[in-house]
């Protein structure tokens, strides 16, 4: 399993495990180093607690047990440290070098994890206590595997982990299951203890399953397989495979309590939601986390009709070019690669991927056809069958849309109050690690740990074991800017908030009041910029690596400082005065843009940005932080199913969601709205000349155009959101 792939597991970080996986497969330092014995007094010099310098909430403890020295963390297993020399210790796959201050006292350590074929991972830690203590309550889990027959004759591979001794002790335990396309070879006792320590300590039968056609499971893999009518045994989908898997587990795994919970992040989040549709009676709780829900409307492959070119290019090869998920690597700046290949057809041909199933559909069905509609999950969410905990992040670079869309579809049917949502300051799967930081942002607390301990673990404990402690009644939202957790009865919140609009003025300003009848300054009604497809606006700092390539900044691009593009002439900025008081923006942020173009097609990107003051502490001085942002492809203004040419020069209203936010723009900051017409190469270039299929647009169709953004009383471009009463 790769931490650089789509979040295939519910675990992250070294805590998962520097573990048995590394012990078995990692570089065996013990084979290269001879242990020496140190005097007991010298061993005691290393005892204490150490915190990571970059993530201070991650703590490791070094302590003596008898005459042996050990290291462990809250989410990392216990390792015996053997001395190779003074201050230098080793364990399988792990090296620890202690540092001393000017007085000769141990002041910190450096941990290095080595895995065969992978780059070493290094952490530096400072000592803050001379007392070493046990930090975890890891419970040993026994691993077994099975091939489960399902209704059409295929067999699906699962790995089962259960607490040692529970099979014969009479301790009836619930199942906690994750199904995945990313493989299960990495699953171990250390993984479940490191990723979900509270649940592992409580005791569950953890099940990890390879979905149909992936890794060790039989059958044919179909990307985001659509739900079908179940009239014959051959009518299979992820709901039927889930039901059949659960049937087998209930009958064949002893001492289970008859209850099943299902969770997963990203593709496994899509699979978790599938467990809540036509749900097996034993399913008592599901948690879809950043679920792939509608990959055309707003998740992985398209956003409002604009094709996510680099992501579709990399991910389809990763999942459909082999039965494993080997990542796509390129040493070339992908900006240059996609630019010189003109369109997606050219890029696909260069990679020889045009015959992969999903690539074929990209090339032939770029509009919202029946193929994409059938794949959408939200249309199946017409009743609440199972208590559901949706989880998502404000800066999720892959599946921000799905969490909020599934909640919006389910909540109107929630007569028992069993639909919950958590929205936090995370990127894709960022609630898995401790997560005090994201890029340069510091949230002031271990937000991932807070979520896991106070919401996720109590949720499953309540619905699978009947235990008290889950007190969320609606939505938990982390309000960025002020870094506080808020709780609401629903999303968007209804009580204590009112609707507000932020108007774009033609002198480059932002106002909370509508423009006067005469239109902006001196009667000006629009601001213009020129957009040239030959020189598109990059979506992140160059060079732009493959999505999951070595050194890629993909995971944090949504929090990159936007100053790297804000001075360009092919976009326009609208800015508020310096704020005299805090301004909180909450709920679904909607762009309502009145625009025209000299072309017959065009894209519109709108970003709401928090501009930090120039005297803010480093590295935030002058920082431009995107809060919400989204793209809209002009040809779909009337219909996503039937694209139409834009009328040149005609003022047209484009209205679309920039997604949810809960953010306070602090006093001394400024609000900024940035509008542009390309976001390359994450999104393919719009030729700005209407062609039937942009995937195959000829080079001659790409032409520069002039874009006008209106800000008059007749055409009041603005953003809509909620503010506190």
Long-range contacts (C-beta under 8 A, 24 or more apart in sequence): 1-182, 1-183, 1-185, 1-186, 2-182, 2-325, 2-327, 2-548, 4-327, 4-548, 4-552, 5-182, 5-318, 5-325, 5-327, 5-548, 6-182, 6-266, 6-267, 6-315, 6-398, 6-428, 7-265, 7-266, 7-268, 7-290, 7-428, 7-429, 7-432, 8-180, 8-181, 8-182, 8-183, 8-265, 8-266, 8-267, 8-268, 8-325, 9-178, 9-180, 9-182, 9-186, 9-191, 9-195, 9-208, 9-265, 9-268, 10-178, 10-195, 10-196, 10-263, 10-264, 10-265, 10-268, 10-289, 10-432, 11-191, 11-194, 11-195, 11-196, 11-432, 12-195, 12-429, 12-432, 12-433, 13-58, 13-75, 13-194, 13-432, 13-433, 13-434, 14-76, 14-111, 14-113, 14-121, 14-123, 15-58, 15-73, 15-74, 15-75, 15-76, 15-194, 15-195, 15-433, 16-75, 16-190, 16-191, 16-194, 16-195, 17-76, 17-77, 17-188, 17-190, 17-191, 17-194, 18-76, 18-77, 18-79, 18-93, 18-94, 18-113, 18-190, 19-76, 19-77, 19-188, 19-190, 19-191, 19-194, 20-77, 20-188, 20-189, 20-190, 21-186, 21-188, 21-190, 21-191, 22-92, 22-93, 22-94, 22-113, 22-114, 22-115, 23-91, 23-92, 23-93, 25-93, 25-115, 25-116, 26-92, 26-93, 26-94, 26-113, 26-114, 26-115, 26-116, 27-93, 27-114, 27-115, 27-116, 28-92, 28-93, 29-90, 29-91, 29-92, 29-93, 29-94, 29-95, 29-114, 30-82, 30-90, 30-91, 30-92, 33-82, 33-84, 33-90, 34-84, 35-82, 35-83, 35-84, 35-90, 36-83, 36-84, 36-85, 37-83, 38-83, 38-86, 40-67, 42-86, 43-67, 43-69, 43-83, 45-105, 45-106, 46-89, 46-98, 46-106, 46-109, 47-130, 47-131, 47-132, 48-106, 48-127, 48-128, 48-129, 48-130, 48-131, 48-132, 49-127, 49-128, 49-129, 49-131, 49-132, 49-133, 50-108, 50-109, 50-125, 50-126, 50-127, 50-128, 51-125, 51-126, 51-128, 52-123, 52-124, 52-125, 53-124, 53-125, 53-126, 54-123, 54-124, 54-437, 55-433, 55-434, 55-436, 55-437, 56-436, 57-434, 57-436, 57-445, 57-446, 57-449, 58-434, 59-135, 60-111, 60-125, 60-135, 61-132, 61-133, 61-134, 61-135, 62-109, 62-132, 63-132, 63-133, 63-134, 64-132, 71-96, 72-134, 72-135, 72-136, 73-135, 73-136, 74-135, 74-136, 74-197, 75-136, 75-193, 75-194, 75-195, 75-197, 76-136, 76-194, 77-136, 77-138, 77-190, 77-193, 77-194, 78-136, 78-138, 119-550, 136-193, 136-197, 137-197, 137-201, 138-189, 138-190, 138-193, 138-197, 138-200, 138-201, 139-163, 139-164, 139-189, 139-193, 139-200, 139-201, 139-203, 140-164, 140-189, 141-188, 141-189, 141-192, 141-193, 141-200, 141-206, 142-167, 142-189, 143-187, 143-188, 143-189, 146-248, 146-252, 147-216, 147-218, 148-209, 148-244, 148-245, 148-248, 148-249, 149-244, 149-248, 150-236, 150-240, 150-241, 150-244, 150-245, 151-233, 151-236, 151-240, 151-244, 152-219, 152-233, 152-234, 152-236, 154-212, 154-217, 154-218, 154-219, 154-236, 155-217, 155-218, 156-209, 156-210, 156-211, 156-212, 156-217, 156-218, 156-219, 156-241, 156-244, 156-245, 157-184, 157-209, 157-210, 157-215, 157-216, 157-217, 158-184, 158-207, 158-208, 158-209, 158-210, 158-245, 158-249, 159-184, 159-187, 159-207, 159-208, 159-209, 160-205, 160-206, 160-207, 160-249, 160-253, 161-187, 161-188, 161-189, 161-192, 161-205, 161-206, 161-207, 161-208, 162-204, 162-205, 162-206, 162-253, 163-203, 166-203, 166-205, 166-255, 167-254, 167-255, 168-255, 169-255, 170-255, 171-203, 171-255, 172-255, 172-256, 172-257, 173-203, 173-204, 173-205, 173-255, 173-256, 173-257, 174-204, 174-205, 174-256, 174-257, 174-258, 174-259, 174-260, 174-261, 174-284, 174-460, 174-464, 174-465, 175-204, 175-205, 175-206, 175-207, 175-246, 175-249, 175-253, 175-256, 175-259, 175-260, 175-261, 176-204, 176-205, 176-206, 176-207, 176-260, 176-261, 176-262, 176-263, 176-460, 176-464, 177-206, 177-207, 177-208, 177-209, 177-245, 177-246, 177-249, 177-260, 177-261, 177-262, 177-263, 177-275, 178-206, 178-207, 178-208, 178-209, 178-262, 178-263, 178-264, 178-268, 178-271, 178-272, 179-208, 179-209, 179-210, 179-211, 179-238, 179-241, 179-242, 179-245, 179-262, 179-264, 179-268, 179-271, 179-272, 180-208, 180-209, 180-210, 180-211, 180-214, 180-264, 180-267, 180-268, 180-271, 181-210, 181-211, 181-214, 181-215, 181-221, 181-267, 181-268, 181-319, 181-325, 182-214, 182-215, 182-267, 182-268, 182-325, 183-210, 183-214, 183-215, 183-324, 183-325, 184-208, 184-209, 184-210, 184-215, 184-216, 185-215, 195-432, 196-452, 196-456, 196-457, 198-452, 198-453, 198-457, 199-457, 199-460, 199-461, 202-457, 202-461, 202-465, 204-261, 204-460, 204-464, 205-249, 205-253, 205-256, 207-245, 207-249, 209-245, 211-238, 211-241, 211-271, 212-236, 212-241, 213-323, 214-323, 215-323, 215-324, 221-319, 221-320, 221-323, 222-357, 223-316, 223-319, 223-320, 223-357, 223-358, 224-267, 224-270, 224-292, 224-295, 224-375, 226-374, 226-375, 227-274, 227-277, 227-377, 227-380, 230-278, 237-274, 238-270, 238-271, 238-274, 239-274, 239-275, 239-277, 239-278, 242-271, 242-274, 242-275, 242-280, 243-278, 243-280, 246-280, 246-282, 246-283, 247-280, 250-282, 257-464, 257-465, 258-282, 259-284, 259-463, 259-464, 259-465, 260-284, 260-464, 261-285, 261-286, 261-287, 261-460, 261-463, 261-464, 262-286, 262-287, 263-287, 263-288, 263-289, 263-460, 264-288, 264-289, 264-291, 265-289, 265-290, 265-428, 265-429, 265-432, 266-290, 266-291, 266-292, 266-398, 266-399, 266-428, 266-429, 267-292, 269-399, 269-402, 270-377, 270-402, 273-377, 273-381, 273-388, 273-406, 274-377, 275-386, 276-385, 276-386, 276-388, 277-377, 277-380, 277-381, 277-385, 278-385, 279-385, 279-386, 283-385, 283-386, 284-386, 284-387, 284-463, 284-464, 285-386, 285-387, 285-388, 285-389, 285-459, 285-460, 285-462, 285-463, 285-464, 286-386, 286-387, 286-388, 286-389, 287-388, 287-389, 287-390, 287-391, 287-456, 287-459, 287-460, 288-388, 288-390, 288-391, 288-402, 288-403, 288-406, 289-390, 289-391, 289-392, 289-403, 289-429, 289-431, 290-391, 290-392, 290-393, 290-396, 290-398, 290-399, 290-400, 290-402, 290-403, 290-428, 290-429, 291-377, 291-390, 291-399, 291-402, 291-403, 291-406, 292-377, 292-399, 292-402, 293-376, 293-377, 293-378, 293-399, 293-401, 293-402, 293-405, 293-406, 294-372, 294-375, 294-376, 294-377, 294-378, 294-401, 294-402, 294-405, 295-372, 295-375, 296-368, 296-372, 296-373, 296-375, 296-376, 296-640, 297-368, 297-376, 297-401, 297-405, 297-640, 298-400, 298-401, 298-402, 298-405, 299-398, 299-399, 299-401, 299-402, 300-398, 300-399, 301-358, 301-362, 302-366, 302-372, 303-401, 303-630, 303-631, 303-683, 304-630, 304-631, 304-632, 304-633, 304-636, 304-640, 304-656, 305-366, 305-367, 305-368, 305-632, 305-633, 305-635, 305-636, 305-640, 305-643, 306-603, 306-631, 306-632, 306-633, 306-679, 306-683, 306-684, 306-686, 307-344, 307-362, 307-366, 307-683, 307-684, 307-694, 307-695, 308-682, 308-683, 309-338, 309-344, 309-347, 309-681, 309-682, 309-683, 309-684, 310-334, 310-338, 310-544, 310-546, 310-547, 310-681, 310-682, 311-398, 311-547, 311-682, 312-344, 312-358, 312-359, 312-362, 313-338, 313-344, 313-347, 313-348, 313-351, 313-353, 314-546, 314-547, 314-548, 315-547, 316-353, 316-356, 316-358, 316-359, 316-362, 317-351, 317-353, 317-356, 318-548, 320-356, 320-357, 320-358, 320-359, 321-353, 321-356, 327-546, 327-547, 327-548, 327-549, 328-546, 328-547, 328-548, 328-549, 329-546, 329-549, 329-550, 330-545, 330-546, 330-549, 333-542, 333-543, 333-544, 333-545, 334-544, 334-545, 334-546, 334-681, 335-538, 335-542, 335-543, 335-544, 335-680, 335-681, 337-681, 338-680, 338-681, 338-684, 339-536, 339-680, 339-681, 339-685, 342-697, 342-698, 342-699, 342-702, 343-684, 343-685, 343-694, 343-695, 343-696, 343-697, 344-684, 344-694, 344-695, 345-695, 345-696, 362-695, 363-693, 363-695, 363-696, 364-693, 364-695, 366-693, 366-694, 366-695, 367-636, 367-640, 367-641, 367-642, 367-643, 368-636, 368-640, 368-641, 369-641, 377-402, 377-406, 378-405, 378-406, 378-408, 378-409, 379-409, 381-406, 381-409, 381-410, 381-413, 382-409, 382-413, 383-413, 384-410, 384-413, 384-414, 384-415, 384-416, 384-418, 384-419, 386-418, 387-418, 387-419, 387-420, 387-459, 387-463, 388-418, 388-419, 388-420, 389-420, 389-421, 389-422, 389-455, 389-456, 389-459, 390-419, 390-420, 390-421, 390-422, 391-421, 391-422, 391-424, 391-431, 391-451, 391-456, 392-421, 392-422, 392-423, 392-424, 392-426, 393-423, 393-424, 393-425, 393-426, 393-427, 393-428, 393-429, 393-430, 393-431, 394-423, 394-424, 394-425, 394-426, 394-478, 394-480, 394-627, 394-660, 394-661, 394-662, 394-663, 395-425, 395-426, 395-427, 395-430, 395-438, 395-556, 395-558, 395-559, 396-426, 396-427, 396-428, 396-430, 396-558, 397-427, 397-428, 397-554, 397-555, 397-557, 397-558, 398-428, 399-428, 400-659, 401-659, 404-491, 404-588, 404-659, 404-660, 407-491, 411-490, 411-491, 417-473, 420-459, 420-472, 420-473, 420-474, 420-475, 420-476, 421-474, 421-475, 421-476, 421-491, 422-451, 422-455, 422-472, 422-475, 422-476, 422-477, 423-475, 423-476, 423-477, 423-478, 423-491, 423-660, 423-662, 424-448, 424-451, 424-476, 424-477, 424-478, 425-478, 425-480, 425-483, 427-555, 427-556, 427-558, 427-559, 428-555, 431-456, 438-556, 438-559, 439-556, 439-559, 439-560, 440-559, 440-561, 440-619, 440-620, 440-623, 441-480, 441-559, 441-625, 443-478, 443-480, 443-483, 444-483, 445-483, 447-478, 450-485, 451-476, 477-662, 478-662, 479-584, 479-586, 479-662, 479-663, 479-664, 480-627, 480-662, 480-663, 480-664, 481-582, 481-584, 481-610, 481-663, 481-664, 481-665, 481-666, 482-582, 482-664, 482-666, 486-662, 491-587, 491-660, 492-586, 492-587, 492-588, 492-660, 492-722, 493-586, 493-587, 493-722, 496-724, 496-725, 497-586, 497-587, 497-722, 497-723, 497-724, 497-725, 498-722, 498-723, 498-724, 498-725, 499-720, 499-721, 499-722, 500-720, 500-721, 500-722, 500-723, 501-718, 501-719, 501-720, 502-671, 502-673, 502-718, 502-719, 502-721, 503-711, 503-716, 503-717, 503-718, 504-574, 504-673, 504-675, 504-709, 504-711, 504-717, 504-718, 505-574, 505-711, 506-710, 506-711, 506-712, 508-572, 508-573, 508-574, 508-575, 509-574, 509-575, 509-576, 509-577, 510-574, 510-575, 510-576, 510-671, 510-672, 510-673, 514-713, 514-716, 515-711, 515-712, 515-713, 515-716, 516-713, 517-713, 518-713, 519-711, 519-712, 519-713, 519-714, 520-711, 520-712, 525-710, 525-711, 525-712, 525-714, 525-715, 526-596, 526-708, 526-709, 526-710, 526-711, 526-712, 526-715, 527-572, 527-708, 527-709, 527-711, 528-572, 528-706, 528-707, 528-708, 528-709, 529-569, 529-570, 529-571, 529-572, 529-675, 529-676, 529-677, 529-706, 529-707, 529-709, 530-569, 530-570, 530-704, 530-705, 530-706, 530-707, 531-570, 531-602, 531-676, 531-677, 531-678, 531-688, 531-704, 531-705, 531-706, 531-707, 532-570, 532-704, 533-678, 533-685, 533-686, 533-687, 533-688, 533-702, 533-703, 533-704, 534-702, 534-704, 535-570, 536-678, 536-679, 536-680, 536-681, 536-685, 537-565, 537-568, 537-570, 537-571, 537-605, 537-676, 537-677, 537-678, 537-679, 537-680, 538-564, 538-565, 538-680, 538-681, 539-679, 539-680, 539-681, 539-682, 539-683, 540-682, 544-681, 558-626, 558-629, 559-625, 559-626, 560-626, 561-623, 561-624, 561-625, 562-607, 562-609, 562-624, 562-625, 562-626, 562-674, 563-622, 563-623, 563-624, 565-676, 566-624, 566-672, 566-674, 568-676, 570-676, 570-677, 570-678, 571-674, 571-675, 571-676, 571-677, 572-674, 572-675, 572-676, 572-709, 573-672, 573-673, 573-674, 573-675, 574-672, 574-673, 574-674, 574-675, 575-611, 575-670, 575-671, 575-672, 575-673, 576-670, 576-671, 576-672, 577-670, 578-613, 578-668, 578-669, 578-670, 579-665, 579-666, 579-667, 579-668, 579-669, 579-670, 579-671, 580-667, 581-667, 582-664, 582-665, 582-666, 582-667, 583-664, 583-665, 583-671, 583-723, 584-662, 584-663, 584-664, 584-665, 584-723, 584-724, 585-627, 585-661, 585-662, 585-663, 585-664, 585-665, 585-721, 585-722, 585-723, 586-661, 586-662, 586-663, 586-721, 586-722, 586-723, 586-724, 587-660, 587-661, 587-662, 587-721, 587-722, 588-657, 588-659, 588-660, 588-721, 589-627, 589-628, 589-657, 589-658, 589-659, 589-660, 589-661, 589-719, 589-720, 589-721, 590-655, 590-656, 590-657, 590-658, 590-719, 590-720, 590-721, 591-630, 591-632, 591-654, 591-655, 591-656, 591-657, 591-658, 591-719, 592-653, 592-654, 592-655, 592-716, 592-717, 592-718, 592-719, 592-720, 593-653, 593-654, 593-655, 593-675, 593-709, 593-717, 594-651, 594-652, 594-653, 594-654, 594-709, 594-710, 594-711, 594-715, 594-716, 594-717, 595-651, 595-652, 595-654, 595-707, 595-708, 595-709, 595-710, 595-717, 596-648, 596-649, 596-650, 596-651, 596-652, 596-707, 596-708, 596-710, 597-634, 597-646, 597-648, 597-649, 597-688, 597-705, 597-706, 597-707, 597-708, 598-648, 598-649, 598-705, 598-706, 599-646, 599-648, 599-688, 599-689, 599-690, 599-703, 599-705, 600-645, 600-646, 600-647, 600-648, 600-688, 600-689, 600-690, 601-633, 601-634, 601-635, 601-645, 601-646, 601-686, 601-687, 601-688, 601-689, 601-690, 601-691, 602-634, 602-646, 602-677, 602-686, 602-688, 602-705, 602-707, 603-631, 603-632, 603-633, 603-634, 603-677, 603-678, 603-679, 603-683, 603-686, 604-631, 604-632, 604-634, 604-654, 604-675, 604-677, 605-629, 605-630, 605-631, 605-674, 605-675, 605-676, 605-677, 605-678, 605-679, 606-630, 606-658, 606-673, 606-674, 606-675, 606-719, 607-673, 607-674, 607-675, 608-658, 608-661, 608-671, 608-672, 608-673, 608-719, 609-671, 609-672, 609-673, 609-674, 610-663, 610-665, 610-669, 610-670, 610-671, 610-672, 611-669, 611-670, 611-671, 611-672, 612-669, 613-668, 613-669, 624-672, 627-661, 627-663, 628-658, 628-659, 628-660, 628-661, 629-658, 630-656, 630-657, 630-658, 630-659, 631-679, 631-683, 632-656, 633-686, 634-686, 635-690, 644-690, 645-690, 646-690, 651-708, 651-710, 651-715, 653-715, 658-719, 661-721, 673-719, 675-709, 677-705, 677-707
